[in-house]
Amino acid sequence: MKALFLLTAIFFLTELSACALFRGTDEPMRSYVLEIAKGGDALEITKSRLMNVPDLLISPPQPAPGFESPRMAYEQVPHELQYFATSQWVDSPARMLFPLITNALETSAEWGAVIQLPSVLRRDYRLDLSQVVLVQEFTQQPSRIRLTLRAQLVTVYDPRVIGTRSFEFREAAPSEDAYGGVQAAQKTTGRFLVELKHWLQGCLQTGQPSHC
């Protein structure tokens, strides 16, 4: 009798653990878009087409390993990457950043045409972006979104590096879930776009190879 009771208890606990492990697998997948609030940052600048300003090519941003897909990444311990089961981006973070960067620089007074690669057109400068990381860190409270990437500005006709910089931004999430991370990511992206524009301005002013 005791043996039967013990087997029944073990079976019950096993089933309970399985339910806890796979809980939420029947929930619908939620997909989120990376964007910035309209009018939130002073990115829009009236630009005169009569100005003698250079043109810019932008290479598609390249993701860091582990961030090539739309899967929404998080860390509970440093350096251990995990992914939300029922939340994802509509595209990889690097691909979602591409049009946002292009649109932000199109409204900058420093550039004439801003063109996404691939393109048959040759322009004055090219902006290369790599090692894109967008991850929610649960290693502290509140959790934070971390956005990092590396940027390099080079000339096109006489190839030389004008400037390189590694960007890193963190923003506290308003809630301890994937949607809180999405909200923090929107703010982080807006901050990055403003800083990228200022960095490129400095690179154009110096015109010499440096970290700008």
C-alpha positions as CSV (number, residue, x, y, z in Angstrom):
1,M,0.0,0.0,0.0
2,K,2.8,2.4,0.9
3,A,4.6,1.5,-2.3
4,L,1.5,2.3,-4.4
5,F,1.1,5.6,-2.5
6,L,4.7,6.4,-3.2
7,L,4.4,5.6,-6.9
8,T,1.3,7.7,-7.2
9,A,3.0,10.7,-5.4
10,I,6.0,10.4,-7.8
11,F,3.7,10.4,-10.8
12,F,1.8,13.4,-9.6
13,L,4.9,15.4,-8.9
14,T,6.3,14.5,-12.3
15,E,3.2,15.7,-14.1
16,L,3.2,18.9,-12.0
17,S,6.8,19.6,-13.0
18,A,6.0,19.0,-16.6
19,C,3.1,21.4,-16.5
20,A,5.3,24.0,-14.9
21,L,8.0,23.5,-17.4
22,F,5.8,23.8,-20.5
23,R,3.3,26.3,-19.1
24,G,2.5,29.0,-21.6
25,T,3.3,26.9,-24.8
26,D,-0.3,27.3,-25.9
27,E,-0.2,31.1,-25.6
28,P,-0.2,32.9,-29.0
29,M,3.1,34.4,-30.2
30,R,3.3,38.1,-29.8
31,S,5.3,40.1,-32.3
32,Y,6.7,43.6,-31.7
33,V,8.0,46.4,-33.8
34,L,11.1,48.4,-33.0
35,E,10.3,52.1,-33.6
36,I,10.6,55.5,-32.0
37,A,7.9,57.9,-30.8
38,K,7.0,60.6,-33.4
39,G,8.3,63.9,-32.3
40,G,10.0,62.5,-29.3
41,D,13.5,63.5,-30.3
42,A,14.6,66.6,-32.2
43,L,15.7,64.6,-35.3
44,E,13.8,66.5,-38.0
45,I,15.8,69.4,-39.5
46,T,14.9,71.5,-42.5
47,K,17.5,70.9,-45.2
48,S,18.3,73.1,-48.1
49,R,19.0,71.2,-51.3
50,L,21.2,74.1,-52.4
51,M,23.7,73.3,-49.8
52,N,26.9,71.6,-50.9
53,V,26.7,68.6,-48.6
54,P,28.0,65.1,-49.1
55,D,26.0,62.0,-49.7
56,L,26.0,58.9,-47.6
57,L,25.6,55.2,-48.3
58,I,24.5,53.0,-45.4
59,S,25.4,49.3,-45.3
60,P,22.8,46.9,-43.8
61,P,23.6,46.6,-40.1
62,Q,25.2,43.2,-39.2
63,P,24.0,41.3,-36.1
64,A,26.2,39.9,-33.4
65,P,26.1,36.1,-33.0
66,G,22.8,35.0,-31.4
67,F,20.9,38.0,-32.7
68,E,20.4,37.1,-36.3
69,S,16.7,36.1,-36.0
70,P,13.6,37.8,-34.7
71,R,13.8,35.9,-31.4
72,M,13.7,38.3,-28.4
73,A,16.7,37.7,-26.3
74,Y,17.2,38.1,-22.5
75,E,19.8,37.3,-19.9
76,Q,19.2,36.1,-16.3
77,V,22.9,35.6,-15.7
78,P,25.6,37.4,-17.5
79,H,26.7,35.9,-20.8
80,E,23.9,33.3,-20.9
81,L,21.6,34.1,-23.8
82,Q,17.9,32.9,-23.6
83,Y,14.8,33.7,-25.7
84,F,11.2,34.5,-24.8
85,A,8.9,31.6,-25.7
86,T,5.8,33.7,-26.7
87,S,7.3,37.1,-27.6
88,Q,9.4,38.0,-30.6
89,W,10.4,40.9,-32.9
90,V,8.9,41.2,-36.3
91,D,12.4,41.0,-37.7
92,S,16.0,40.8,-36.4
93,P,17.0,43.8,-34.4
94,A,19.7,44.7,-37.0
95,R,17.2,44.7,-39.8
96,M,14.7,46.8,-37.8
97,L,17.3,49.4,-37.1
98,F,18.2,49.8,-40.8
99,P,15.2,52.0,-41.9
100,L,15.2,53.9,-38.6
101,I,18.9,54.9,-39.1
102,T,18.2,55.8,-42.7
103,N,15.2,58.0,-41.9
104,A,17.0,59.7,-39.0
105,L,20.0,60.7,-41.2
106,E,17.8,61.7,-44.1
107,T,16.5,64.6,-42.0
108,S,20.0,65.6,-40.9
109,A,21.4,68.8,-42.4
110,E,24.8,67.2,-42.8
111,W,23.8,64.9,-45.6
112,G,22.3,65.3,-49.1
113,A,21.2,61.9,-50.3
114,V,21.1,59.0,-47.9
115,I,21.0,55.7,-49.7
116,Q,20.7,52.1,-48.4
117,L,23.0,49.5,-49.8
118,P,23.0,47.5,-52.1
119,S,23.0,50.3,-54.6
120,V,24.8,50.9,-57.9
121,L,25.3,54.5,-57.0
122,R,28.6,55.7,-55.6
123,R,28.5,58.4,-53.0
124,D,31.0,60.4,-50.8
125,Y,30.8,58.4,-47.6
126,R,29.7,54.9,-46.4
127,L,28.5,54.0,-42.9
128,D,29.1,50.4,-41.8
129,L,27.3,49.0,-38.7
130,S,28.1,45.7,-37.1
131,Q,27.8,43.6,-33.9
132,V,24.2,44.7,-33.2
133,V,23.0,43.5,-29.8
134,L,19.5,44.1,-28.3
135,V,18.9,42.1,-25.1
136,Q,16.9,42.5,-21.9
137,E,19.0,42.0,-18.8
138,F,17.3,40.5,-15.8
139,T,20.5,40.5,-13.8
140,Q,19.2,43.4,-11.7
141,Q,16.0,45.1,-10.8
142,P,14.4,46.7,-12.7
143,S,15.5,44.8,-15.8
144,R,17.2,46.8,-18.5
145,I,17.5,46.8,-22.3
146,R,21.0,46.9,-23.6
147,L,21.7,48.1,-27.2
148,T,25.2,47.9,-28.5
149,L,26.8,48.1,-31.9
150,R,29.9,49.3,-33.7
151,A,29.9,52.0,-36.4
152,Q,32.6,53.0,-38.9
153,L,32.5,55.9,-41.4
154,V,34.7,55.5,-44.5
155,T,35.2,57.5,-47.7
156,V,34.2,55.9,-50.9
157,Y,36.3,57.3,-53.7
158,D,39.6,57.2,-51.9
159,P,38.9,54.5,-49.3
160,R,40.0,55.5,-45.8
161,V,38.5,55.3,-42.4
162,I,37.2,58.6,-41.0
163,G,36.0,57.4,-37.7
164,T,35.0,54.3,-35.7
165,R,33.0,54.1,-32.5
166,S,31.3,51.4,-30.3
167,F,27.9,52.5,-29.0
168,E,26.3,51.1,-25.8
169,F,23.0,52.2,-24.3
170,R,20.9,50.9,-21.4
171,E,17.4,51.8,-20.4
172,A,15.3,50.5,-17.5
173,A,12.2,48.6,-18.4
174,P,8.9,49.8,-16.9
175,S,7.8,46.2,-16.3
176,E,9.5,42.9,-15.8
177,D,8.3,41.2,-19.0
178,A,8.9,41.2,-22.7
179,Y,6.6,44.2,-23.3
180,G,8.5,46.2,-20.7
181,G,11.6,45.4,-22.7
182,V,10.0,46.6,-25.9
183,Q,9.1,49.9,-24.3
184,A,12.6,50.4,-23.1
185,A,14.0,49.4,-26.5
186,Q,12.0,52.2,-28.2
187,K,13.6,54.8,-25.9
188,T,17.1,53.3,-26.2
189,T,16.8,53.4,-30.0
190,G,15.8,57.1,-30.0
191,R,18.8,57.9,-27.8
192,F,21.1,56.0,-30.1
193,L,19.9,57.8,-33.2
194,V,20.5,61.2,-31.7
195,E,24.0,60.2,-30.6
196,L,24.8,58.6,-34.0
197,K,23.8,61.9,-35.7
198,H,26.0,63.9,-33.4
199,W,29.0,61.5,-33.8
200,L,28.8,61.7,-37.6
201,Q,28.7,65.5,-37.4
202,G,32.0,65.4,-35.5
203,C,33.5,63.0,-38.0
204,L,32.7,65.4,-40.9
205,Q,34.1,68.4,-39.0
206,T,37.4,66.7,-38.3
207,G,37.7,64.9,-41.7
208,Q,40.6,62.9,-40.3
209,P,40.9,59.2,-39.3
210,S,40.0,59.1,-35.6
211,H,37.4,57.8,-33.1
212,C,35.6,61.1,-33.6
